[in-house]
Amino acid sequence: MTRQQDRAKAEAIEGWIDALAITQNILPVDGVIFGRRAPLMHRPSTDLIEDAMIAATALGHKLRVATRYLRDFKRLGVPTLNPFRRTA
């Protein structure tokens, strides 16, 4: 849709995504991850689809989710870390 409305903006976004993919570790979201997401979606649904996908990716790769919204992800059963919390 953006490409049809603003070609220059679409190309800028594509360039940003390409640069991000080169400089960052991008975790794959494959069939296994989608499979892990499905059971997470059957919980009380104030949880967002996006949160469930992030949680499933973290679980699938044995990682923690770094977020200040700990409660949202704890309900999904994923380990969390609040990078904004001061440690003593």
C-alpha positions in Angstrom: 0.0 0.0 0.0 2.8 2.5 0.9 4.5 1.7 -2.4 1.4 2.8 -4.3 1.0 6.0 -2.2 4.6 7.0 -1.8 7.3 5.2 -3.7 10.2 7.1 -2.1 8.9 6.3 1.4 8.5 2.7 0.5 12.1 2.6 -0.8 13.4 4.3 2.4 11.6 1.7 4.5 13.0 -1.1 2.4 16.5 0.3 2.8 16.1 0.6 6.5 14.9 -3.0 6.8 17.8 -4.2 4.6 20.3 -2.3 6.8 18.7 -3.7 9.9 18.9 -7.2 8.6 22.6 -6.8 7.9 23.6 -5.3 11.2 21.3 -7.2 13.6 20.6 -10.8 14.5 17.1 -11.4 13.2 15.4 -14.4 14.7 13.5 -16.6 12.2 9.8 -17.1 12.7 9.1 -20.5 11.3 6.5 -23.2 11.6 7.9 -24.2 15.0 7.4 -20.7 16.3 3.9 -20.4 14.9 3.1 -23.8 16.5 4.3 -22.4 19.9 2.2 -19.3 19.4 -1.1 -21.1 19.0 -1.4 -22.4 22.6 -0.4 -19.0 23.9 -3.4 -17.5 22.1 -5.8 -19.7 24.1 -5.1 -17.9 27.3 -7.3 -15.0 28.7 -7.1 -12.7 25.7 -6.1 -9.3 26.8 -2.9 -10.5 25.3 -2.0 -9.1 22.0 -1.3 -11.3 19.0 2.1 -9.5 18.7 2.9 -10.3 22.4 2.2 -14.0 21.8 4.4 -14.0 18.7 7.3 -12.4 20.6 6.8 -14.8 23.5 6.7 -17.8 21.2 9.9 -16.6 19.5 11.6 -16.2 22.8 10.5 -19.6 24.0 11.5 -21.3 20.7 15.0 -19.8 20.9 15.3 -20.2 24.7 15.6 -16.4 25.3 14.2 -13.8 27.7 12.0 -11.0 26.5 13.5 -7.6 27.5 10.6 -5.3 28.2 9.2 -3.0 30.8 5.8 -4.7 30.5 6.7 -7.7 32.6 3.2 -8.6 33.5 2.1 -9.0 29.8 4.8 -11.5 29.1 4.8 -13.4 32.5 1.1 -14.3 31.7 2.4 -16.0 28.6 5.0 -18.0 30.5 8.1 -16.5 29.0 11.1 -15.4 31.1 11.5 -11.6 31.2 14.0 -9.0 32.0 13.2 -5.3 32.6 16.2 -3.3 31.2 14.7 -0.1 32.6 14.8 -1.3 36.3 17.7 0.0 38.4 19.7 -2.7 40.2 21.2 -2.2 43.5 
